[in-house]
Amino acid sequence: MTGRVRVQTVTDTIEEIAQANVQRETAEVTRVPVDRVVEAAPEVRTEGDVTIVPVVEEVLVVDKRLVLKEELLIRRRVETETREVPVTLRKQRAIVERLAPDTATPDPEKEMPQ
């Protein structure tokens, strides 16, 4: 027996809710007065989870001195939360049709599972 088969694919779209972990980082700045004379500007440094940024100014005395005015302590905090966002998913399915050997009309067969 001879015959023909026609196969086509159909793409359906589905709206679903996707969950994702989202991180948000905040910074807390604390000003710490120092008012200490220094010979050179201190470097930015990190102690644990705190970044310390020195702030200096020159003050006029009989001579010029470098005075560490304050330090900024910046502590980073990371928060994680689960968010739900809608996403569109595409799903294809196959349709198989058997064509009778001497006929041009299709004889639909059941849809194949995905």
N, CA, C and O atoms as a Tinker XYZ file with bonds, in Angstrom:
   456  protein
     1  N      0.853000   -1.174000    0.000000    73     2
     2  CA     0.000000    0.000000    0.000000    64     1     3
     3  C      0.894000    1.230000    0.000000    63     2     4     5
     4  O      1.820000    1.335000    0.805000    81     3
     5  N      0.623000    2.125000   -0.872000    73     3     6
     6  CA     1.416000    3.351000   -0.959000    64     5     7
     7  C      0.510000    4.508000   -0.565000    63     6     8     9
     8  O     -0.689000    4.510000   -0.843000    81     7
     9  N      1.107000    5.471000    0.076000    73     7    10
    10  CA     0.358000    6.652000    0.474000    64     9    11
    11  C      1.307000    7.777000    0.816000    63    10    12    13
    12  O      2.525000    7.633000    0.709000    81    11
    13  N      0.761000    8.865000    1.216000    73    11    14
    14  CA     1.593000   10.014000    1.594000    64    13    15
    15  C      1.204000   10.463000    2.994000    63    14    16    17
    16  O      0.088000   10.238000    3.462000    81    15
    17  N      2.157000   11.098000    3.636000    73    15    18
    18  CA     1.914000   11.629000    4.986000    64    17    19
    19  C      2.317000   13.097000    4.978000    63    18    20    21
    20  O      3.370000   13.447000    4.445000    81    19
    21  N      1.506000   13.941000    5.550000    73    19    22
    22  CA     1.828000   15.363000    5.690000    64    21    23
    23  C      2.019000   15.643000    7.187000    63    22    24    25
    24  O      1.158000   15.315000    8.004000    81    23
    25  N      3.172000   16.262000    7.536000    73    23    26
    26  CA     3.463000   16.598000    8.934000    64    25    27
    27  C      3.646000   18.105000    9.011000    63    26    28    29
    28  O      4.393000   18.694000    8.229000    81    27
    29  N      2.966000   18.711000    9.946000    73    27    30
    30  CA     3.160000   20.142000   10.168000    64    29    31
    31  C      3.282000   20.390000   11.667000    63    30    32    33
    32  O      2.781000   19.618000   12.485000    81    31
    33  N      3.962000   21.489000   12.009000    73    31    34
    34  CA     4.085000   21.838000   13.433000    64    33    35
    35  C      3.318000   23.117000   13.693000    63    34    36    37
    36  O      3.275000   24.017000   12.853000    81    35
    37  N      2.727000   23.185000   14.841000    73    35    38
    38  CA     1.973000   24.360000   15.279000    64    37    39
    39  C      2.620000   24.853000   16.572000    63    38    40    41
    40  O      2.935000   24.059000   17.458000    81    39
    41  N      2.814000   26.156000   16.670000    73    39    42
    42  CA     3.408000   26.725000   17.886000    64    41    43
    43  C      2.324000   27.438000   18.678000    63    42    44    45
    44  O      1.668000   28.351000   18.177000    81    43
    45  N      2.148000   27.012000   19.912000    73    43    46
    46  CA     1.205000   27.654000   20.824000    64    45    47
    47  C      1.990000   28.480000   21.831000    63    46    48    49
    48  O      3.139000   28.159000   22.133000    81    47
    49  N      1.384000   29.539000   22.352000    73    47    50
    50  CA     2.043000   30.326000   23.413000    64    49    51
    51  C      1.231000   30.198000   24.685000    63    50    52    53
    52  O      0.001000   30.141000   24.662000    81    51
    53  N      1.945000   30.153000   25.790000    73    51    54
    54  CA     1.327000   29.974000   27.104000    64    53    55
    55  C      1.848000   31.071000   28.020000    63    54    56    57
    56  O      3.052000   31.325000   28.058000    81    55
    57  N      0.958000   31.722000   28.758000    73    55    58
    58  CA     1.377000   32.715000   29.747000    64    57    59
    59  C      1.540000   32.003000   31.090000    63    58    60    61
    60  O      0.593000   31.402000   31.597000    81    59
    61  N      2.734000   32.072000   31.659000    73    59    62
    62  CA     2.988000   31.472000   32.964000    64    61    63
    63  C      3.696000   32.480000   33.848000    63    62    64    65
    64  O      4.191000   33.500000   33.368000    81    63
    65  N      3.744000   32.196000   35.136000    73    63    66
    66  CA     4.443000   33.049000   36.091000    64    65    67
    67  C      5.787000   32.401000   36.404000    63    66    68    69
    68  O      5.846000   31.245000   36.824000    81    67
    69  N      6.870000   33.157000   36.194000    73    67    70
    70  CA     8.213000   32.660000   36.495000    64    69    71
    71  C      8.687000   33.300000   37.794000    63    70    72    73
    72  O      8.430000   34.480000   38.036000    81    71
    73  N      9.369000   32.538000   38.621000    73    71    74
    74  CA     9.925000   33.058000   39.865000    64    73    75
    75  C     11.421000   33.209000   39.713000    63    74    76    77
    76  O     12.091000   32.338000   39.158000    81    75
    77  N     11.943000   34.318000   40.209000    73    75    78
    78  CA    13.386000   34.563000   40.135000    64    77    79
    79  C     13.830000   35.239000   41.418000    63    78    80    81
    80  O     13.081000   36.015000   42.012000    81    79
    81  N     15.066000   34.938000   41.849000    73    79    82
    82  CA    15.633000   35.611000   43.002000    64    81    83
    83  C     16.271000   36.912000   42.534000    63    82    84    85
    84  O     17.076000   36.921000   41.603000    81    83
    85  N     15.906000   37.997000   43.180000    73    83    86
    86  CA    16.413000   39.313000   42.809000    64    85    87
    87  C     17.209000   39.848000   43.988000    63    86    88    89
    88  O     16.741000   39.826000   45.127000    81    87
    89  N     18.419000   40.332000   43.706000    73    87    90
    90  CA    19.233000   40.901000   44.773000    64    89    91
    91  C     19.232000   42.413000   44.656000    63    90    92    93
    92  O     19.285000   42.973000   43.561000    81    91
    93  N     19.171000   43.061000   45.813000    73    91    94
    94  CA    19.234000   44.508000   45.857000    64    93    95
    95  C     20.311000   44.864000   46.866000    63    94    96    97
    96  O     20.327000   44.337000   47.978000    81    95
    97  N     21.201000   45.749000   46.481000    73    95    98
    98  CA    22.292000   46.141000   47.362000    64    97    99
    99  C     22.089000   47.602000   47.758000    63    98   100   101
   100  O     21.862000   48.463000   46.908000    81    99
   101  N     22.173000   47.864000   49.059000    73    99   102
   102  CA    22.060000   49.230000   49.551000    64   101   103
   103  C     23.351000   49.587000   50.267000    63   102   104   105
   104  O     24.105000   48.707000   50.683000    81   103
   105  N     23.599000   50.867000   50.406000    73   103   106
   106  CA    24.811000   51.317000   51.098000    64   105   107
   107  C     24.398000   52.263000   52.229000    63   106   108   109
   108  O     23.563000   53.147000   52.037000    81   107
   109  N     24.975000   52.074000   53.369000    73   107   110
   110  CA    24.729000   52.918000   54.530000    64   109   111
   111  C     26.016000   53.696000   54.791000    63   110   112   113
   112  O     27.076000   53.092000   54.958000    81   111
   113  N     25.941000   55.026000   54.830000    73   111   114
   114  CA    27.127000   55.862000   55.029000    64   113   115
   115  C     27.061000   56.478000   56.430000    63   114   116   117
   116  O     26.074000   57.118000   56.793000    81   115
   117  N     28.125000   56.274000   57.206000    73   115   118
   118  CA    28.234000   56.850000   58.543000    64   117   119
   119  C     29.447000   57.779000   58.550000    63   118   120   121
   120  O     30.547000   57.363000   58.187000    81   119
   121  N     29.254000   59.022000   58.957000    73   119   122
   122  CA    30.361000   59.977000   59.035000    64   121   123
   123  C     30.969000   59.909000   60.436000    63   122   124   125
   124  O     30.269000   60.059000   61.437000    81   123
   125  N     32.291000   59.679000   60.489000    73   123   126
   126  CA    32.999000   59.579000   61.766000    64   125   127
   127  C     34.005000   60.736000   61.850000    63   126   128   129
   128  O     35.006000   60.721000   61.133000    81   127
   129  N     33.764000   61.738000   62.707000    73   127   130
   130  CA    34.710000   62.840000   62.837000    64   129   131
   131  C     36.047000   62.331000   63.394000    63   130   132   133
   132  O     36.065000   61.519000   64.320000    81   131
   133  N     37.186000   62.818000   62.818000    73   131   134
   134  CA    38.503000   62.370000   63.260000    64   133   135
   135  C     39.330000   63.561000   63.747000    63   134   136   137
   136  O     39.864000   63.507000   64.855000    81   135
   137  N     39.455000   64.641000   62.954000    73   135   138
   138  CA    40.240000   65.838000   63.288000    64   137   139
   139  C     41.627000   65.488000   63.824000    63   138   140   141
   140  O     41.992000   65.903000   64.924000    81   139
   141  N     42.381000   64.743000   63.067000    73   139   142
   142  CA    43.730000   64.346000   63.456000    64   141   143
   143  C     44.708000   64.801000   62.371000    63   142   144   145
   144  O     44.437000   64.626000   61.183000    81   143
   145  N     45.820000   65.372000   62.763000    73   143   146
   146  CA    46.838000   65.804000   61.808000    64   145   147
   147  C     47.555000   64.567000   61.274000    63   146   148   149
   148  O     47.957000   63.682000   62.030000    81   147
   149  N     47.707000   64.531000   59.927000    73   147   150
   150  CA    48.390000   63.410000   59.285000    64   149   151
   151  C     49.447000   63.970000   58.341000    63   150   152   153
   152  O     49.345000   65.111000   57.890000    81   151
   153  N     50.449000   63.170000   58.048000    73   151   154
   154  CA    51.522000   63.600000   57.148000    64   153   155
   155  C     51.132000   63.456000   55.679000    63   154   156   157
   156  O     51.543000   64.263000   54.844000    81   155
   157  N     50.355000   62.449000   55.368000    73   155   158
   158  CA    49.916000   62.202000   53.989000    64   157   159
   159  C     48.468000   61.726000   54.033000    63   158   160   161
   160  O     47.992000   61.230000   55.054000    81   159
   161  N     47.783000   61.885000   52.912000    73   159   162
   162  CA    46.379000   61.449000   52.845000    64   161   163
   163  C     46.309000   59.932000   52.959000    63   162   164   165
   164  O     46.963000   59.235000   52.184000    81   163
   165  N     45.532000   59.399000   53.904000    73   163   166
   166  CA    45.384000   57.944000   54.027000    64   165   167
   167  C     44.699000   57.354000   52.784000    63   166   168   169
   168  O     43.926000   58.029000   52.104000    81   167
   169  N     44.998000   56.097000   52.510000    73   167   170
   170  CA    44.393000   55.381000   51.382000    64   169   171
   171  C     42.979000   54.913000   51.753000    63   170   172   173
   172  O     42.663000   54.721000   52.927000    81   171
   173  N     42.160000   54.739000   50.752000    73   171   174
   174  CA    40.862000   54.089000   50.960000    64   173   175
   175  C     41.159000   52.665000   51.384000    63   174   176   177
   176  O     42.024000   52.018000   50.794000    81   175
   177  N     40.457000   52.158000   52.402000    73   175   178
   178  CA    40.732000   50.811000   52.894000    64   177   179
   179  C     39.425000   50.087000   53.195000    63   178   180   181
   180  O     38.361000   50.696000   53.312000    81   179
   181  N     39.540000   48.782000   53.314000    73   179   182
   182  CA    38.380000   47.947000   53.624000    64   181   183
   183  C     38.669000   47.151000   54.878000    63   182   184   185
   184  O     39.718000   46.519000   54.999000    81   183
   185  N     37.740000   47.187000   55.803000    73   183   186
   186  CA    37.835000   46.390000   57.036000    64   185   187
   187  C     36.555000   45.569000   57.130000    63   186   188   189
   188  O     35.483000   46.101000   57.421000    81   187
   189  N     36.675000   44.285000   56.886000    73   187   190
   190  CA    35.491000   43.411000   56.882000    64   189   191
   191  C     34.580000   43.800000   55.733000    63   190   192   193
   192  O     34.999000   43.808000   54.575000    81   191
   193  N     33.327000   44.124000   56.053000    73   191   194
   194  CA    32.384000   44.530000   55.006000    64   193   195
   195  C     32.231000   46.044000   54.929000    63   194   196   197
   196  O     31.272000   46.544000   54.340000    81   195
   197  N     33.184000   46.783000   55.530000    73   195   198
   198  CA    33.121000   48.248000   55.563000    64   197   199
   199  C     34.267000   48.828000   54.738000    63   198   200   201
   200  O     35.424000   48.450000   54.923000    81   199
   201  N     33.943000   49.744000   53.831000    73   199   202
   202  CA    34.944000   50.485000   53.061000    64   201   203
   203  C     35.091000   51.854000   53.722000    63   202   204   205
   204  O     34.102000   52.552000   53.944000    81   203
   205  N     36.330000   52.231000   54.034000    73   203   206
   206  CA    36.586000   53.495000   54.731000    64   205   207
   207  C     37.238000   54.461000   53.747000    63   206   208   209
   208  O     38.308000   54.184000   53.205000    81   207
   209  N     36.580000   55.601000   53.523000    73   207   210
   210  CA    37.066000   56.626000   52.606000    64   209   211
   211  C     37.492000   57.838000   53.436000    63   210   212   213
   212  O     36.641000   58.509000   54.019000    81   211
   213  N     38.809000   58.133000   53.502000    73   211   214
   214  CA    39.261000   59.287000   54.277000    64   213   215
   215  C     38.943000   60.596000   53.546000    63   214   216   217
   216  O     39.036000   60.675000   52.321000    81   215
   217  N     38.568000   61.612000   54.314000    73   215   218
   218  CA    38.301000   62.948000   53.782000    64   217   219
   219  C     39.275000   63.899000   54.476000    63   218   220   221
   220  O     39.271000   64.009000   55.702000    81   219
   221  N     40.114000   64.587000   53.687000    73   219   222
   222  CA    41.126000   65.470000   54.274000    64   221   223
   223  C     40.908000   66.898000   53.818000    63   222   224   225
   224  O     40.241000   67.155000   52.816000    81   223
   225  N     41.484000   67.823000   54.571000    73   223   226
   226  CA    41.502000   69.215000   54.149000    64   225   227
   227  C     42.775000   69.848000   54.674000    63   226   228   229
   228  O     43.311000   69.432000   55.702000    81   227
   229  N     43.248000   70.839000   53.975000    73   227   230
   230  CA    44.412000   71.575000   54.446000    64   229   231
   231  C     43.911000   72.744000   55.281000    63   230   232   233
   232  O     42.970000   73.440000   54.903000    81   231
   233  N     44.547000   72.941000   56.403000    73   231   234
   234  CA    44.195000   74.090000   57.254000    64   233   235
   235  C     45.438000   74.963000   57.400000    63   234   236   237
   236  O     46.562000   74.464000   57.435000    81   235
   237  N     45.219000   76.261000   57.485000    73   235   238
   238  CA    46.321000   77.191000   57.593000    64   237   239
   239  C     46.600000   77.462000   59.066000    63   238   240   241
   240  O     45.741000   77.938000   59.808000    81   239
   241  N     47.815000   77.145000   59.459000    73   239   242
   242  CA    48.296000   77.450000   60.797000    64   241   243
   243  C     49.512000   78.315000   60.511000    63   242   244   245
   244  O     49.539000   78.997000   59.487000    81   243
   245  N     50.507000   78.314000   61.365000    73   243   246
   246  CA    51.748000   78.981000   61.014000    64   245   247
   247  C     52.343000   78.232000   59.834000    63   246   248   249
   248  O     52.976000   78.831000   58.965000    81   247
   249  N     52.147000   76.967000   59.807000    73   247   250
   250  CA    52.520000   76.184000   58.644000    64   249   251
   251  C     51.312000   75.357000   58.221000    63   250   252   253
   252  O     50.306000   75.288000   58.927000    81   251
   253  N     51.429000   74.755000   57.092000    73   251   254
   254  CA    50.324000   73.989000   56.545000    64   253   255
   255  C     50.402000   72.555000   57.056000    63   254   256   257
   256  O     51.468000   71.939000   57.034000    81   255
   257  N     49.251000   72.018000   57.525000    73   255   258
   258  CA    49.164000   70.638000   58.019000    64   257   259
   259  C     47.993000   69.934000   57.368000    63   258   260   261
   260  O     46.961000   70.533000   57.064000    81   259
   261  N     48.184000   68.670000   57.172000    73   259   262
   262  CA    47.111000   67.850000   56.624000    64   261   263
   263  C     46.343000   67.260000   57.793000    63   262   264   265
   264  O     46.910000   66.551000   58.625000    81   263
   265  N     45.059000   67.552000   57.854000    73   263   266
   266  CA    44.209000   67.105000   58.961000    64   265   267
   267  C     43.156000   66.148000   58.403000    63   266   268   269
   268  O     42.412000   66.492000   57.485000    81   267
   269  N     43.105000   64.957000   58.965000    73   267   270
   270  CA    42.067000   64.001000   58.598000    64   269   271
   271  C     40.785000   64.450000   59.268000    63   270   272   273
   272  O     40.644000   64.336000   60.486000    81   271
   273  N     39.847000   64.962000   58.477000    73   271   274
   274  CA    38.621000   65.538000   59.030000    64   273   275
   275  C     37.598000   64.476000   59.429000    63   274   276   277
   276  O     37.001000   64.557000   60.503000    81   275
   277  N     37.402000   63.504000   58.584000    73   275   278
   278  CA    36.414000   62.473000   58.895000    64   277   279
   279  C     36.684000   61.261000   58.021000    63   278   280   281
   280  O     37.464000   61.334000   57.072000    81   279
   281  N     36.047000   60.165000   58.336000    73   279   282
   282  CA    36.088000   58.966000   57.520000    64   281   283
   283  C     34.655000   58.573000   57.216000    63   282   284   285
   284  O     33.781000   58.670000   58.078000    81   283
   285  N     34.420000   58.140000   56.019000    73   283   286
   286  CA    33.109000   57.641000   55.634000    64   285   287
   287  C     33.151000   56.125000   55.718000    63   286   288   289
   288  O     33.957000   55.494000   55.034000    81   287
   289  N     32.314000   55.537000   56.532000    73   287   290
   290  CA    32.219000   54.083000   56.641000    64   289   291
   291  C     31.030000   53.641000   55.797000    63   290   292   293
   292  O     29.887000   53.990000   56.092000    81   291
   293  N     31.302000   52.877000   54.750000    73   291   294
   294  CA    30.257000   52.446000   53.829000    64   293   295
   295  C     30.085000   50.943000   53.985000    63   294   296   297
   296  O     30.992000   50.166000   53.687000    81   295
   297  N     28.926000   50.551000   54.448000    73   295   298
   298  CA    28.613000   49.130000   54.659000    64   297   299
   299  C     27.596000   48.711000   53.611000    63   298   300   301
   300  O     26.532000   49.318000   53.485000    81   299
   301  N     27.933000   47.664000   52.858000    73   299   302
   302  CA    27.027000   47.170000   51.828000    64   301   303
   303  C     26.154000   46.065000   52.401000    63   302   304   305
   304  O     26.610000   45.223000   53.175000    81   303
   305  N     24.909000   46.089000   52.009000    73   303   306
   306  CA    23.972000   45.051000   52.434000    64   305   307
   307  C     23.317000   44.472000   51.193000    63   306   308   309
   308  O     22.902000   45.213000   50.301000    81   307
   309  N     23.221000   43.143000   51.133000    73   307   310
   310  CA    22.601000   42.467000   50.005000    64   309   311
   311  C     21.334000   41.799000   50.507000    63   310   312   313
   312  O     21.353000   41.042000   51.478000    81   311
   313  N     20.233000   42.091000   49.829000    73   311   314
   314  CA    18.950000   41.486000   50.169000    64   313   315
   315  C     18.495000   40.655000   48.978000    63   314   316   317
   316  O     18.662000   41.066000   47.830000    81   315
   317  N     17.923000   39.495000   49.247000    73   315   318
   318  CA    17.415000   38.627000   48.190000    64   317   319
   319  C     15.926000   38.424000   48.419000    63   318   320   321
   320  O     15.491000   38.116000   49.529000    81   319
   321  N     15.158000   38.599000   47.366000    73   319   322
   322  CA    13.729000   38.362000   47.481000    64   321   323
   323  C     13.263000   37.638000   46.233000    63   322   324   325
   324  O     13.887000   37.749000   45.177000    81   323
   325  N     12.168000   36.897000   46.349000    73   323   326
   326  CA    11.629000   36.153000   45.220000    64   325   327
   327  C     10.519000   36.979000   44.591000    63   326   328   329
   328  O      9.599000   37.427000   45.275000    81   327
   329  N     10.613000   37.174000   43.303000    73   327   330
   330  CA     9.612000   37.940000   42.566000    64   329   331
   331  C      8.934000   37.027000   41.563000    63   330   332   333
   332  O      9.552000   36.088000   41.061000    81   331
   333  N      7.680000   37.291000   41.267000    73   331   334
   334  CA     6.962000   36.548000   40.243000    64   333   335
   335  C      6.707000   37.494000   39.079000    63   334   336   337
   336  O      6.152000   38.578000   39.259000    81   335
   337  N      7.113000   37.080000   37.894000    73   335   338
   338  CA     6.914000   37.899000   36.705000    64   337   339
   339  C      6.288000   37.036000   35.613000    63   338   340   341
   340  O      6.660000   35.872000   35.458000    81   339
   341  N      5.340000   37.591000   34.854000    73   339   342
   342  CA     4.735000   36.802000   33.783000    64   341   343
   343  C      5.704000   36.638000   32.612000    63   342   344   345
   344  O      6.397000   37.578000   32.225000    81   343
   345  N      5.736000   35.434000   32.062000    73   343   346
   346  CA     6.571000   35.157000   30.890000    64   345   347
   347  C      5.730000   34.406000   29.865000    63   346   348   349
   348  O      4.788000   33.701000   30.226000    81   347
   349  N      6.069000   34.557000   28.594000    73   347   350
   350  CA     5.378000   33.846000   27.523000    64   349   351
   351  C      6.258000   32.689000   27.085000    63   350   352   353
   352  O      7.416000   32.878000   26.714000    81   351
   353  N      5.694000   31.485000   27.133000    73   351   354
   354  CA     6.415000   30.286000   26.719000    64   353   355
   355  C      5.788000   29.768000   25.424000    63   354   356   357
   356  O      4.571000   29.830000   25.247000    81   355
   357  N      6.627000   29.256000   24.520000    73   355   358
   358  CA     6.128000   28.684000   23.277000    64   357   359
   359  C      6.257000   27.167000   23.338000    63   358   360   361
   360  O      7.241000   26.633000   23.849000    81   359
   361  N      5.254000   26.489000   22.813000    73   359   362
   362  CA     5.247000   25.031000   22.820000    64   361   363
   363  C      4.789000   24.572000   21.442000    63   362   364   365
   364  O      3.760000   25.029000   20.944000    81   363
   365  N      5.550000   23.666000   20.822000    73   363   366
   366  CA     5.173000   23.165000   19.511000    64   365   367
   367  C      4.523000   21.798000   19.635000    63   366   368   369
   368  O      4.830000   21.017000   20.535000    81   367
   369  N      3.614000   21.532000   18.702000    73   367   370
   370  CA     3.007000   20.219000   18.621000    64   369   371
   371  C      2.939000   19.826000   17.152000    63   370   372   373
   372  O      2.824000   20.685000   16.278000    81   371
   373  N      3.008000   18.538000   16.885000    73   371   374
   374  CA     3.026000   18.045000   15.502000    64   373   375
   375  C      1.659000   17.503000   15.118000    63   374   376   377
   376  O      1.010000   16.820000   15.910000    81   375
   377  N      1.224000   17.810000   13.901000    73   375   378
   378  CA    -0.034000   17.287000   13.356000    64   377   379
   379  C      0.339000   16.408000   12.150000    63   378   380   381
   380  O      0.983000   16.868000   11.208000    81   379
   381  N     -0.074000   15.153000   12.201000    73   379   382
   382  CA     0.254000   14.203000   11.123000    64   381   383
   383  C     -1.035000   13.866000   10.397000    63   382   384   385
   384  O     -2.029000   13.493000   11.019000    81   383
   385  N     -1.015000   14.000000    9.063000    73   383   386
   386  CA    -2.181000   13.675000    8.240000    64   385   387
   387  C     -1.755000   12.608000    7.226000    63   386   388   389
   388  O     -0.743000   12.763000    6.544000    81   387
   389  N     -2.534000   11.525000    7.132000    73   387   390
   390  CA    -2.286000   10.501000    6.112000    64   389   391
   391  C     -3.131000   10.862000    4.900000    63   390   392   393
   392  O     -4.329000   11.119000    5.011000    81   391
   393  N     -2.493000   10.874000    3.764000    73   391   394
   394  CA    -3.213000   11.154000    2.519000    64   393   395
   395  C     -3.442000    9.819000    1.821000    63   394   396   397
   396  O     -2.518000    9.022000    1.658000    81   395
   397  N     -4.682000    9.587000    1.414000    73   395   398
   398  CA    -5.008000    8.343000    0.707000    64   397   399
   399  C     -4.203000    8.290000   -0.590000    63   398   400   401
   400  O     -3.916000    9.342000   -1.162000    81   399
   401  N     -3.827000    7.101000   -1.076000    73   399   402
   402  CA    -2.936000    6.990000   -2.228000    64   401   403
   403  C     -3.437000    7.724000   -3.467000    63   402   404   405
   404  O     -2.647000    8.373000   -4.152000    81   403
   405  N     -4.723000    7.638000   -3.768000    73   403   406
   406  CA    -5.220000    8.237000   -5.008000    64   405   407
   407  C     -6.135000    9.427000   -4.737000    63   406   408   409
   408  O     -6.880000    9.839000   -5.627000    81   407
   409  N     -6.097000    9.980000   -3.550000    73   407   410
   410  CA    -6.996000   11.075000   -3.201000    64   409   411
   411  C     -6.185000   12.296000   -2.807000    63   410   412   413
   412  O     -5.101000   12.170000   -2.238000    81   411
   413  N     -6.700000   13.459000   -3.105000    73   411   414
   414  CA    -6.009000   14.700000   -2.732000    64   413   415
   415  C     -6.487000   15.199000   -1.380000    63   414   416   417
   416  O     -5.882000   16.109000   -0.812000    81   415
   417  N     -7.565000   14.620000   -0.852000    73   415   418
   418  CA    -8.078000   15.093000    0.431000    64   417   419
   419  C     -7.344000   14.414000    1.572000    63   418   420   421
   420  O     -7.141000   13.200000    1.550000    81   419
   421  N     -6.949000   15.188000    2.564000    73   419   422
   422  CA    -6.233000   14.598000    3.701000    64   421   423
   423  C     -7.161000   13.824000    4.611000    63   422   424   425
   424  O     -8.345000   14.141000    4.723000    81   423
   425  N     -6.626000   12.822000    5.252000    73   423   426
   426  CA    -7.342000   12.023000    6.229000    64   425   427
   427  C     -6.664000   12.299000    7.580000    63   426   428   429
   428  O     -5.699000   11.612000    7.912000    81   427
   429  N     -7.136000   13.290000    8.381000    73   427   430
   430  CA    -6.396000   13.660000    9.595000    64   429   431
   431  C     -6.289000   12.495000   10.570000    63   430   432   433
   432  O     -7.241000   11.751000   10.804000    81   431
   433  N     -5.098000   12.373000   11.123000    73   431   434
   434  CA    -4.824000   11.392000   12.148000    64   433   435
   435  C     -4.692000   12.157000   13.461000    63   434   436   437
   436  O     -4.557000   13.381000   13.442000    81   435
   437  N     -4.726000   11.493000   14.555000    73   435   438
   438  CA    -4.627000   12.177000   15.839000    64   437   439
   439  C     -3.316000   12.948000   15.952000    63   438   440   441
   440  O     -2.316000   12.589000   15.329000    81   439
   441  N     -3.332000   14.027000   16.765000    73   439   442
   442  CA    -2.126000   14.830000   16.983000    64   441   443
   443  C     -1.121000   14.021000   17.780000    63   442   444   445
   444  O     -1.486000   13.280000   18.693000    81   443
   445  N      0.161000   14.171000   17.424000    73   443   446
   446  CA     1.211000   13.476000   18.155000    64   445   447
   447  C      1.482000   14.254000   19.443000    63   446   448   449
   448  O      1.406000   15.483000   19.439000    81   447
   449  N      1.796000   13.572000   20.536000    73   447   450
   450  CA     2.131000   14.282000   21.773000    64   449   451
   451  C      3.417000   15.087000   21.608000    63   450   452   453
   452  O      4.243000   14.801000   20.741000    81   451
   453  N      3.569000   16.125000   22.482000    73   451   454
   454  CA     4.738000   16.997000   22.379000    64   453   455
   455  C      5.980000   16.296000   22.774000    63   454   456
   456  O      7.059000   16.888000   22.745000    81   455
